[in-house]
């Protein structure tokens, strides 16, 4: 989808079947260095590569937290 369409932002969860959010961000960076990635996670101790992930929101979060995060990344 990322090759065929244009997106302003990728919002992904860390825990997904088959691939983590970090792994997805790494794959995105192979073809798109500018697309912002917002990672959602329930992990309490998370470290990320800021060259691949723009921002992390930890659960639980409020919708206004998501709105602020999106605004800061776009």
C-alpha positions as CSV (number, residue, x, y, z in Angstrom):
1,X,0.0,0.0,0.0
2,X,2.8,2.4,0.8
3,X,4.3,2.0,-2.7
4,X,0.9,2.4,-4.5
5,X,-0.6,5.3,-2.4
6,X,0.5,8.5,-0.7
7,X,0.0,8.9,3.1
8,X,0.6,11.8,5.4
9,X,1.3,9.7,8.5
10,X,1.5,6.1,9.6
11,X,-0.1,5.3,13.0
12,X,0.8,1.8,14.2
13,X,0.6,-0.3,17.3
14,X,3.7,-2.0,18.6
15,X,2.1,-5.4,19.2
16,X,0.8,-6.8,15.9
17,X,0.7,-10.3,14.5
18,X,3.6,-11.0,12.2
19,X,5.5,-7.7,12.6
20,X,6.0,-5.2,15.4
21,X,5.4,-1.5,15.0
22,X,9.2,-1.0,15.2
23,X,9.8,-3.5,12.4
24,X,7.1,-1.8,10.3
25,X,8.8,1.6,10.8
26,X,12.1,0.0,9.8
27,X,10.6,-1.4,6.6
28,X,9.0,2.0,5.8
29,X,12.3,3.8,6.1
30,X,13.8,1.5,3.4
31,X,11.6,3.3,0.8
32,X,10.4,6.4,2.5
33,X,12.6,8.5,4.8
34,X,10.1,11.3,5.2
35,X,6.8,9.6,6.2
36,X,6.1,10.3,9.9
37,X,5.5,7.2,12.1
38,X,3.5,7.4,15.3
39,X,3.9,4.3,17.4
40,X,1.2,3.3,20.0
41,X,2.2,0.9,22.7
42,X,1.2,-0.5,26.1
43,X,4.9,-1.2,26.9
44,X,6.1,0.8,29.9
45,X,9.8,0.6,28.9
46,X,10.1,1.4,25.2
47,X,13.1,2.6,23.4
48,X,12.9,3.5,19.7
49,X,15.1,4.7,17.0
50,X,14.1,8.3,16.5
51,X,15.3,8.2,12.9
52,X,12.6,5.6,12.2
53,X,9.8,6.5,14.6
54,X,8.7,10.1,15.1
55,X,6.8,9.8,18.3
56,X,5.6,7.2,20.8
57,X,2.3,7.3,22.7
58,X,1.9,4.9,25.6
59,X,-1.5,3.4,26.5
60,X,-3.8,4.4,27.9
61,X,-4.0,7.7,26.1
62,X,-6.7,10.2,25.3
63,X,-7.9,11.3,21.9
64,X,-6.5,14.8,22.4
65,X,-3.1,13.1,23.0
66,X,-3.4,11.5,19.6
67,X,-4.5,14.7,18.0
68,X,-1.5,16.6,19.5
69,X,0.9,13.9,18.3
70,X,-0.5,13.9,14.8
71,X,-0.3,17.7,14.7
72,X,3.3,17.7,15.8
73,X,4.3,15.2,13.2
74,X,2.5,16.6,10.2
